[in-house]
Amino acid sequence: METNSTTNSGMDQIEFLKRKSKALFEHTQVTGLALDKEELRSATEEELTWRLELLDKTEASFIEIHDSLEELDFNEIGSPLLNEFEELIFSLKSAIQYEIRKRRVVEVRCSTMRPDLSMDGSGVPVQRRKYVPELKLSEFSGGYVEYGDFFSMFSTIIDKEPDLSPLVKLQHLRSCLKGLA
């Protein structure tokens, strides 16, 4: 008789865990529906961070419940509910993190700025640029005598600068040329 009550208790536990995991999934779906693009844009960064923390707690609870369910009922291993929940959590967290990163973007104003760590609009870490004082390059008119000094200064200041694109370097070069050069 004791075995039968243990089996019923185990079945009750399995049913409880199934219902609990389904309820958490449905709650997360409702949260996701409430988080449309306009809601994300209007929320403060603190609210977005709080929502991420809440999603982390919900995810931890779901995983704990689902792990317990899998221990009691092997048929639940790799269940569609787990996969759907993970996809839902991933998409919600990604949307929130993207919105947070978007707000931290620093626009680069010109090529005379140097890198410093930040995030760009795509969420990829990049370097934020610092201001470098403007340096006036000498002009080059094409004379053989002045070429050595000009070339040395141009290559040191502009050409060896890794943060400048080839196009920007060319523009700097063209701005230094006068006359026949």
Salt bridges, closest charged atoms under 4 A:
GLU15 OE2 - ARG19 NE 3.02
GLU26 OE2 - LYS22 NZ 3.38
GLU38 OE1 - ARG41 NH1 3.20
GLU39 OE2 - ARG51 NH2 3.94
GLU45 OE2 - ARG104 NH2 2.43
ASP56 OD1 - LYS93 NZ 2.56
GLU59 OE1 - LYS93 NZ 2.65
GLU70 OE2 - HIS66 ND1 3.28
ASP73 OD2 - LYS18 NZ 3.64
GLU76 OE2 - LYS18 NZ 3.69
GLU99 OE1 - LYS102 NZ 3.30
GLU99 OE2 - ARG103 NE 3.29
GLU139 OE1 - LYS178 NZ 3.75
GLU161 OE1 - ARG114 NH2 2.81
